[in-house]
Amino acid sequence: MAKIILIMNQKGGVGKSNLCYNLSQNLSEHSKVAILDTDVQGSLSQLSKIVDSFQITTDENILTTDNNLDFIFIDTPPYLSSKLKGLIKIADLILVPTKAGILDLLAIDNTISVIKDELKEKNTMIILNMVKANTTITEDILNNLDSHKIKIAQTMISDLVAFTRSPLLKGVATNSNAQRQIDSLTKEVLTSLI
């Protein structure tokens, strides 16, 4: 049975879809991977025509059929939808990407609250995404995130053009810094699933 990895945050613009794509692309080298795009914007499902190393679908039946997949990533919309509670319940791991900003920190509270309501905080990891270089705010944000008592990924994903361009280049292999970061985060995700 596939491991289900839910990527959620009620805040838009934190890089959920991009992170979902890059983790899927990275894992697809050695695993059978699919993305379920539940975001009505459909950013990832629009990529299905150019992605050939893994499946992208909007069909939620992928969650209940025996499809010989190793991993199913679920990309969610930038709001707390009625479907989220059900998806949280079936998730093996919940990834909550956030930027290192004050408004992002304030917005994460509602997302964490929904996860805690479903008693899934032990299956959750916060990821600092799109981190700007040479800023001191990141440390302040990390200190505030600690109060949630939810695991925070050791790997921070930088705000690199390579991540934005990755769907066109089928990953970030052309940028060693970006590849190192996504490899490190992939290892943390896999470790969290064990």
Contacts in CASP RR format, 6 or more apart in sequence:
PFRMAT RR
TARGET T0000
AUTHOR 0000-0000-0000
METHOD contacts of the structure
MODEL  1
MAKIILIMNQKGGVGKSNLCYNLSQNLSEHSKVAILDTDVQGSLSQLSKI
VDSFQITTDENILTTDNNLDFIFIDTPPYLSSKLKGLIKIADLILVPTKA
GILDLLAIDNTISVIKDELKEKNTMIILNMVKANTTITEDILNNLDSHKI
KIAQTMISDLVAFTRSPLLKGVATNSNAQRQIDSLTKEVLTSLI
1 66 0 8 1.000
2 34 0 8 1.000
2 67 0 8 1.000
2 69 0 8 1.000
2 70 0 8 1.000
2 71 0 8 1.000
2 72 0 8 1.000
3 70 0 8 1.000
3 71 0 8 1.000
3 72 0 8 1.000
3 92 0 8 1.000
3 93 0 8 1.000
3 193 0 8 1.000
4 63 0 8 1.000
4 71 0 8 1.000
4 72 0 8 1.000
4 74 0 8 1.000
4 90 0 8 1.000
4 91 0 8 1.000
4 92 0 8 1.000
4 93 0 8 1.000
5 23 0 8 1.000
5 71 0 8 1.000
5 72 0 8 1.000
5 73 0 8 1.000
5 74 0 8 1.000
5 91 0 8 1.000
5 92 0 8 1.000
5 93 0 8 1.000
5 94 0 8 1.000
5 95 0 8 1.000
5 189 0 8 1.000
5 193 0 8 1.000
6 74 0 8 1.000
6 76 0 8 1.000
6 87 0 8 1.000
6 88 0 8 1.000
6 91 0 8 1.000
6 93 0 8 1.000
6 94 0 8 1.000
6 95 0 8 1.000
7 16 0 8 1.000
7 19 0 8 1.000
7 20 0 8 1.000
7 73 0 8 1.000
7 74 0 8 1.000
7 75 0 8 1.000
7 76 0 8 1.000
7 94 0 8 1.000
7 95 0 8 1.000
7 96 0 8 1.000
7 97 0 8 1.000
8 16 0 8 1.000
8 76 0 8 1.000
8 84 0 8 1.000
8 87 0 8 1.000
8 88 0 8 1.000
8 94 0 8 1.000
8 95 0 8 1.000
8 96 0 8 1.000
8 111 0 8 1.000
9 16 0 8 1.000
9 76 0 8 1.000
9 78 0 8 1.000
9 96 0 8 1.000
9 97 0 8 1.000
9 98 0 8 1.000
9 107 0 8 1.000
9 108 0 8 1.000
9 111 0 8 1.000
10 78 0 8 1.000
10 79 0 8 1.000
10 80 0 8 1.000
10 107 0 8 1.000
10 110 0 8 1.000
10 111 0 8 1.000
11 78 0 8 1.000
11 98 0 8 1.000
11 103 0 8 1.000
11 104 0 8 1.000
11 107 0 8 1.000
11 108 0 8 1.000
11 111 0 8 1.000
12 78 0 8 1.000
13 78 0 8 1.000
13 99 0 8 1.000
14 78 0 8 1.000
14 97 0 8 1.000
14 98 0 8 1.000
14 99 0 8 1.000
14 104 0 8 1.000
14 129 0 8 1.000
14 130 0 8 1.000
15 97 0 8 1.000
15 129 0 8 1.000
15 130 0 8 1.000
16 39 0 8 1.000
16 75 0 8 1.000
16 76 0 8 1.000
16 78 0 8 1.000
16 97 0 8 1.000
17 39 0 8 1.000
17 43 0 8 1.000
17 44 0 8 1.000
17 75 0 8 1.000
18 163 0 8 1.000
18 164 0 8 1.000
18 166 0 8 1.000
19 95 0 8 1.000
19 97 0 8 1.000
19 127 0 8 1.000
19 129 0 8 1.000
19 157 0 8 1.000
20 35 0 8 1.000
20 44 0 8 1.000
20 73 0 8 1.000
20 75 0 8 1.000
21 35 0 8 1.000
21 44 0 8 1.000
21 47 0 8 1.000
21 166 0 8 1.000
21 167 0 8 1.000
22 163 0 8 1.000
22 166 0 8 1.000
22 171 0 8 1.000
22 172 0 8 1.000
22 182 0 8 1.000
23 73 0 8 1.000
23 182 0 8 1.000
23 185 0 8 1.000
23 186 0 8 1.000
23 189 0 8 1.000
24 33 0 8 1.000
24 34 0 8 1.000
24 35 0 8 1.000
24 54 0 8 1.000
24 71 0 8 1.000
24 73 0 8 1.000
25 53 0 8 1.000
25 54 0 8 1.000
25 166 0 8 1.000
25 170 0 8 1.000
25 171 0 8 1.000
26 171 0 8 1.000
26 182 0 8 1.000
26 183 0 8 1.000
26 186 0 8 1.000
27 33 0 8 1.000
27 70 0 8 1.000
27 71 0 8 1.000
27 186 0 8 1.000
28 53 0 8 1.000
28 54 0 8 1.000
29 53 0 8 1.000
31 70 0 8 1.000
31 71 0 8 1.000
32 54 0 8 1.000
32 68 0 8 1.000
32 69 0 8 1.000
32 70 0 8 1.000
32 71 0 8 1.000
33 53 0 8 1.000
33 54 0 8 1.000
33 55 0 8 1.000
33 69 0 8 1.000
33 70 0 8 1.000
33 71 0 8 1.000
33 72 0 8 1.000
33 73 0 8 1.000
34 54 0 8 1.000
34 55 0 8 1.000
34 56 0 8 1.000
34 57 0 8 1.000
34 62 0 8 1.000
34 67 0 8 1.000
34 69 0 8 1.000
34 71 0 8 1.000
34 72 0 8 1.000
34 73 0 8 1.000
35 44 0 8 1.000
35 54 0 8 1.000
35 55 0 8 1.000
35 56 0 8 1.000
35 57 0 8 1.000
35 72 0 8 1.000
35 73 0 8 1.000
35 74 0 8 1.000
35 75 0 8 1.000
36 57 0 8 1.000
36 58 0 8 1.000
36 59 0 8 1.000
36 60 0 8 1.000
36 62 0 8 1.000
36 63 0 8 1.000
36 72 0 8 1.000
36 73 0 8 1.000
36 74 0 8 1.000
36 75 0 8 1.000
37 43 0 8 1.000
37 44 0 8 1.000
37 45 0 8 1.000
37 56 0 8 1.000
37 57 0 8 1.000
37 58 0 8 1.000
37 75 0 8 1.000
38 58 0 8 1.000
38 60 0 8 1.000
38 74 0 8 1.000
38 75 0 8 1.000
38 76 0 8 1.000
38 77 0 8 1.000
38 81 0 8 1.000
38 83 0 8 1.000
38 87 0 8 1.000
39 75 0 8 1.000
39 76 0 8 1.000
39 77 0 8 1.000
39 78 0 8 1.000
40 77 0 8 1.000
41 77 0 8 1.000
42 58 0 8 1.000
43 75 0 8 1.000
44 56 0 8 1.000
44 75 0 8 1.000
45 56 0 8 1.000
45 57 0 8 1.000
45 58 0 8 1.000
47 56 0 8 1.000
47 167 0 8 1.000
48 55 0 8 1.000
48 56 0 8 1.000
48 57 0 8 1.000
50 167 0 8 1.000
50 168 0 8 1.000
51 167 0 8 1.000
51 170 0 8 1.000
53 170 0 8 1.000
55 62 0 8 1.000
55 69 0 8 1.000
62 69 0 8 1.000
62 72 0 8 1.000
63 72 0 8 1.000
63 90 0 8 1.000
74 87 0 8 1.000
74 91 0 8 1.000
76 84 0 8 1.000
76 87 0 8 1.000
80 110 0 8 1.000
80 111 0 8 1.000
80 114 0 8 1.000
84 114 0 8 1.000
85 114 0 8 1.000
85 117 0 8 1.000
85 118 0 8 1.000
86 118 0 8 1.000
88 94 0 8 1.000
88 114 0 8 1.000
88 115 0 8 1.000
88 118 0 8 1.000
88 120 0 8 1.000
89 118 0 8 1.000
89 120 0 8 1.000
91 120 0 8 1.000
91 123 0 8 1.000
92 123 0 8 1.000
92 193 0 8 1.000
93 123 0 8 1.000
93 124 0 8 1.000
93 125 0 8 1.000
93 189 0 8 1.000
93 192 0 8 1.000
93 193 0 8 1.000
94 115 0 8 1.000
94 120 0 8 1.000
94 123 0 8 1.000
94 124 0 8 1.000
94 125 0 8 1.000
95 124 0 8 1.000
95 125 0 8 1.000
95 127 0 8 1.000
95 189 0 8 1.000
96 108 0 8 1.000
96 111 0 8 1.000
96 112 0 8 1.000
96 115 0 8 1.000
96 124 0 8 1.000
96 125 0 8 1.000
96 126 0 8 1.000
96 127 0 8 1.000
96 150 0 8 1.000
97 126 0 8 1.000
97 127 0 8 1.000
97 128 0 8 1.000
97 129 0 8 1.000
97 157 0 8 1.000
98 104 0 8 1.000
98 105 0 8 1.000
98 107 0 8 1.000
98 108 0 8 1.000
98 126 0 8 1.000
98 127 0 8 1.000
98 128 0 8 1.000
98 129 0 8 1.000
98 141 0 8 1.000
98 145 0 8 1.000
99 128 0 8 1.000
99 129 0 8 1.000
99 130 0 8 1.000
99 131 0 8 1.000
100 128 0 8 1.000
100 131 0 8 1.000
100 132 0 8 1.000
100 135 0 8 1.000
100 137 0 8 1.000
100 138 0 8 1.000
100 141 0 8 1.000
100 142 0 8 1.000
101 137 0 8 1.000
101 141 0 8 1.000
102 137 0 8 1.000
104 141 0 8 1.000
105 141 0 8 1.000
105 144 0 8 1.000
105 145 0 8 1.000
108 126 0 8 1.000
108 145 0 8 1.000
108 148 0 8 1.000
112 121 0 8 1.000
112 124 0 8 1.000
112 148 0 8 1.000
112 150 0 8 1.000
115 121 0 8 1.000
115 124 0 8 1.000
115 150 0 8 1.000
121 148 0 8 1.000
121 149 0 8 1.000
121 150 0 8 1.000
123 192 0 8 1.000
124 150 0 8 1.000
124 151 0 8 1.000
125 150 0 8 1.000
125 151 0 8 1.000
125 152 0 8 1.000
125 153 0 8 1.000
125 188 0 8 1.000
125 189 0 8 1.000
125 192 0 8 1.000
126 145 0 8 1.000
126 148 0 8 1.000
126 150 0 8 1.000
126 151 0 8 1.000
126 152 0 8 1.000
126 153 0 8 1.000
127 152 0 8 1.000
127 153 0 8 1.000
127 155 0 8 1.000
127 156 0 8 1.000
127 157 0 8 1.000
127 185 0 8 1.000
128 138 0 8 1.000
128 141 0 8 1.000
128 142 0 8 1.000
128 152 0 8 1.000
128 153 0 8 1.000
128 156 0 8 1.000
128 157 0 8 1.000
129 156 0 8 1.000
129 157 0 8 1.000
130 157 0 8 1.000
130 158 0 8 1.000
130 159 0 8 1.000
130 163 0 8 1.000
131 138 0 8 1.000
131 156 0 8 1.000
131 157 0 8 1.000
131 158 0 8 1.000
131 159 0 8 1.000
132 138 0 8 1.000
132 159 0 8 1.000
133 158 0 8 1.000
133 159 0 8 1.000
138 156 0 8 1.000
142 152 0 8 1.000
145 152 0 8 1.000
146 152 0 8 1.000
151 192 0 8 1.000
153 185 0 8 1.000
153 188 0 8 1.000
154 184 0 8 1.000
154 188 0 8 1.000
155 181 0 8 1.000
155 184 0 8 1.000
155 185 0 8 1.000
155 188 0 8 1.000
156 181 0 8 1.000
157 163 0 8 1.000
157 181 0 8 1.000
157 182 0 8 1.000
157 185 0 8 1.000
158 177 0 8 1.000
158 178 0 8 1.000
158 181 0 8 1.000
160 172 0 8 1.000
160 175 0 8 1.000
160 177 0 8 1.000
160 178 0 8 1.000
160 181 0 8 1.000
162 169 0 8 1.000
162 172 0 8 1.000
162 174 0 8 1.000
162 175 0 8 1.000
162 177 0 8 1.000
162 178 0 8 1.000
163 172 0 8 1.000
163 178 0 8 1.000
163 182 0 8 1.000
166 172 0 8 1.000
166 178 0 8 1.000
172 178 0 8 1.000
172 179 0 8 1.000
172 182 0 8 1.000
173 179 0 8 1.000
END
